[in-house]
Amino acid sequence: MEIVRGLESYPPDSPPSVVALGAFDGIHLAHQKILATARTRARALGLRALACTFDPHPLTVLQPERAPVPITELAENLARIALQGLDTAVVIVFTREFSLLEAEAFVKDVLVGRLKAREVVVGFNHTFGRGARGNARLLAELGPQYGFVAHVIPPLVVDGVAVSSSGIRQALAAGDVARARKFLGHPYTVRGRVLRGKGRGRQLGFPTANLRPERELIVPAGVYAARAAWEGGRAGAVVNVGIRPTFGEGEYWVEAYLLDFAGDLYDSVLVLEFEERIRSEQKFPDVEALRAQVARDVATAARLLGISPARS
């Protein structure tokens, strides 16, 4: 998939397109429906399937105190858009100046003028333009005037709840990574380079791959069953998120003990896919008590991940 960063970088002589429009944070099931509809319509019409999104999130610029923590970083969102089979993703750099563009001007100058949209696919609750005055209804009204067809995707309901990025963030903040996975259609992930820590896990008999994320995760501190992936390998994992209170440390780490793996992953890029929460982070009276609990956590993770205890 071609990635174009900035409207000014999108070639003015590009062919007509079907545009999927949205913030697309997390690429959850409802986003996937929007993207799949755009791909299907583009293939039927012989047009380019294009995703149009924004970075940073508009609220980060307009109301930073209310800006949501991203479910996934832009690079992962773009990778998941590519998995939906789109041809191009255009990332509009969202600035305060851009926020002043009136909704009709966005439709006329950006969607139709620049991206050459013949059809636009949007979620029922997406807003755009100055003061968020643009919405799905306006798109449908402006379509005949500017020569495009608007497709509005209704709410996608799972377990009686409409799938949304805000609902997924709420589930993650509660540690319910399994519920978040159900709405995302894929696990919540964190990616990072493996760094050298203080060897605490090795001292316990459970050597860990240590990541220092640039920001705290949405999920609360605790222990999780996860799957780890790196170039050339995959393994089940027990992941501890937090500050290691038993050792009196205050540094925030993500530590992964890989099941059925022995090797050196230092400086490798590791991707952790959170499957289930095992327990909250806690302080133990001594190292032996912690070691015993980690052994139980490993057994629990192996069961949750469907890994034979003999392999863990």
Secondary structure, DSSP 8 states (H G I E B T S, - for coil): -EEEESGGGS-TT---EEEEES--SS--HHHHHHHHHHHHHHHHHT-EEEEEEEES-HHHHH-GGG----SS-HHHHHHHHHHTT-SEEEEEE--HHHHTS-HHHIIIIIIIIIT-EEEEEEETT--BSGGG-B-HHHHHHHHHHHT-EEEEE---EETTEE--HHHHHHHHHTT-HHHHHHHHSS-EEEEEE-B----HHHHHT---EEE--SS--SS-SEEEEEEEEETTEEEEEEEEEE--GGGT----EEEEEETT--S--TT-EEEEEEEEEEEE----SSHHHHHHHHHHHHHHHHHHHT--GGG-
